[in-house]
Amino acid sequence: MGIPPHTPDTSPLEEQHPIALLAGLFIGFASVLLTFGYLWPVAPLFPAAVAGLAAVIPFKSHWHVARGALYACLGVVVFEVVFVPILLLS
């Protein structure tokens, strides 16, 4: 139940896997950058696909990479929710 106590040789920050989370976030946003010029309406699909693949493929800290890519997907959705009305109103 909860977070297990950390051993003296690992810090609490290392137990949270920030590198894997940031890697997923970077991969998600990098896949979005490939679509902004031409396919920006479907840009959230690419980090969602990265998150889905990272959740299915078993490797070290794959859930954290998937969570980071999912955060990238949600960031793109929020960006488009703000961007599209501005684009239509201007």
Beta strands, then each sheet from edge to edge (+ up, - down):
end
